[in-house]
Amino acid sequence: METKTEVFGGFKQTASTAVTRLVDKITVTAAKQFNLPSAMYKKNGLYKFKAARLYYNKAERKVGIEFIAEQEEGSFKLIQSGEEAKYGAYIVAKNFFFMNDLKPPKKAKRYDYQKISLKSLGAARGGTMFVIDLKKKVGEDEEGR
């Protein structure tokens, strides 16, 4: 069901159902998935993408996610959660965890993310990589507190 919104005098109505999960984080689950709650999914316009390339920096224990328009060989499908991505989306990444010898958390853990341009990382193409640091969960400082 589509929510009707009004716009007048420069004001746009925001519906109470605009997003259902008000978490702007990336969640790593015990089921070896990357969950993208609806707030994060919508804020970053991820509805434009159908797949993701996953990267791992073993030395820094960081995961990089590059969202791409179409599924291609070696990419991971971006699966919408709920009707019209009401709950955001997720990526099933069992092969990624296995190939990088990563142990999933016993319980889901949320991570802040950084958006980094691919060119600043040395890639020839443009685009953005969403990076999470597996050493730090949400709210932790540099010492893990």
Protein Blocks (a to p, Z undefined) as FASTA:
>chain_A
ZZddddeehiacddfklpmblcdcddddfkopacddfklmmmnopmmpcbdcddddfklo
pacddddfbdcehiacdddedehhlnopaddfklmmmmnopacdfbdcddddddddfkln
opabgcddddddfkbcghiafkoZZ
